Amino acid sequence: MKNQSNIKPKGYQRFTKSPAFLVNGTYTWVRWILGVIFLYAGGSKLVDPRSFAVLIDAYGLVPPPLLMPVAVGLPALEVIAAAGLMADVRGSLAAMAGLTLLFVVILGYGVHMGLDVDCGCFGPEEIEAEAFHGLKTAIYRDLAMLAGMGYLYWWRFSRAYSPVRLRPLFKRKSMDKERS
């Protein structure tokens, strides 16, 4: 009788020792790490949108009537983009990259103007805790995330890879409804 613990699936050694496995695994890890960061950031802001609206108002860029819609819509978009990136859905990486670029510009504006505000990146923590020094740190953190997103774009381009498209999934469902 053979020892069951020594039996490996076909291709096991080739799969685990291959550099492609590491590169493909890195692609997945980077997607998930960025997704979890955005999911946490967006979710923590959605928990208390009024406090987040106060943080947004401190930058002076959004008119008062639009504060609450922005305080809810922006984090909701972060959560949707994060979930999409974790599921590798087409367009989610572009949405996250666009949001991150927007955040870098706004944080840069805050540093340039000498604003003494919290970045608001991970929700309403302590509004006066880090203030101005936290803006520069947040810019560096966002630039690091952009580097990760750049890696994801490079990975997709170098392998001619296209993420999952949602439109064909919805067309199938509508076609199934028409047939029944």
N, C-alpha and C positions, 0 to 999 in steps of 0.2 A: 504494500500500500504506500503511495506517495505521500510525502509531507505536504499538506495543503497550504502551509504558510509560505513555501518557496515558489509556488506557482504564480507567475506574473502574466497579465494579459498580453496578447500578441502586440508587438510594437512598443511595449512599455519602455524598454531601455532606449530605443531610438527616440521616443517622444520626450523623455525626461532629460536626456543628455544633449539634445539638439539646441544650438543657440537660438533657433527660431522659437522654441518653446519659451525661452527667457524673454525674447523681444515681444512675443504675443502676450505673454503673461504681464509684462511691464505695461503694455497698452491697456490691458484690463485693469490693472492696479491703479494706474494714473487716472483712468476714467472714474473708477470707484472712489478714489481719494478726493478728487475734485467734486464729484457728485455729493459725497457725504458732507464736505465743507459747505457747499452751497445749500444743501438740504437743511443743515443745522442753522446756517446764517438766515435763510429765508423763514424757516419755522420759528426761530426765536423772535423774529420781528413780527410774525403773524400772531404770536401769543398776546402781544400788547401793542397794537397798532397806534394807539394814542401817544404812547411814549416815543415811538418811532417817529410819529408826525412832529413831535417837539424837536427831535434831533434834526429832522429834515428842515424844519423852519429855521433852525439856528444857522444854516448855510445861506438863507435868504434867496434861494433860487426858484422856489415854487410859490406861486400866489396862494394865499390862505384858503380860497375855496377848493383848491386842488390838493391840499395837504393830505386829507384822509384817503381820497382815491389813490394817490401815489403811495401812501403809507401801507395800503393793502395790496395794490396792484404790483408794485415792485417786488415785494417778498413772494407774492404768489407766482410771479414769473420766475423768480429764482428757484422756487420749489419745483415748478413744472420742468424747467430746463435741467435741473439736477436729476430728477427722475428720468427724464429723457436721455441724458448722458449715461446714466447708470444702465439703462436698457439699450444703449447704443442706437438711439433713434435719430434719424437724419434731421438736421436743423438745430438740435439741442446744443451742440458744441458751438455753433455760430451764435446762438442766443447767449450762452454763457460768456463767450469771448466779448460780445458786444456789451453786455452788462459790466464785465470787468473793466473794459476800456472806459466806459462811462464813469465807473467808480474811481478809476485812476484820475480822470480829468477833474471830477468833483473834488477829490482829495487834494489834488494839485492846486485847485482854486482855493481851497481852505488854507493850505500852507502859504500860498502867495499872498492871500489877504490877511494872513496872521490871525485867523479865527481861533478862538480858544474854545473849541468844541470837541466832543467825542466823535470818532469817525462814524459810529452807528453801524458798523459792519456786522456785528453779531448781536444786534438788538439793543434794547435799552439797558445796558449794564449800569455802571455808575456814570452819570452824565458828565461830571467834572473830574472823574478819576485820572485819566491820562491826558485828556484834552490835546493841546497842540502837539505834544511829542508823539501821541498816538497816531496822528495823521501821517507822519513820515513813515512810521513802522507799517501802517496799513498800506501805504503806497508800495513799499518793498514786498510786502506779502502778496499784494495783487500782481505785482510784476513777476513774482515767482510762480503764481498760478497761471499767468499768461505764458510763461515758459513751458509749463506743463501742457497747456492747450496747444502751444506751438509744436510740442512733441507729438501730440495726438494728430494734428494736421499732417505733420511730416510722415508719421506712420501710415496714415490713410493714403497719402499721395504716393509714397514709395511702394506700396503694395496694390495700388489701384483698387482700394477697398472702398465700398460704399455702405454706409450704415443702413439700418432698417428703415424702410419708407412706410409711413402709416396709410397713405392714400390707397394703395392696393388692398390693404386689409379692409378698409371701409367699403371699397367697391365690391369686394367679394360678398360682404354681408348684405349690401343693398341688392346685389344680383340674386343672392339666395332668397331674399324676401320677395323679389319679383317672380321667381320661379314657383314659389309656393302659393 
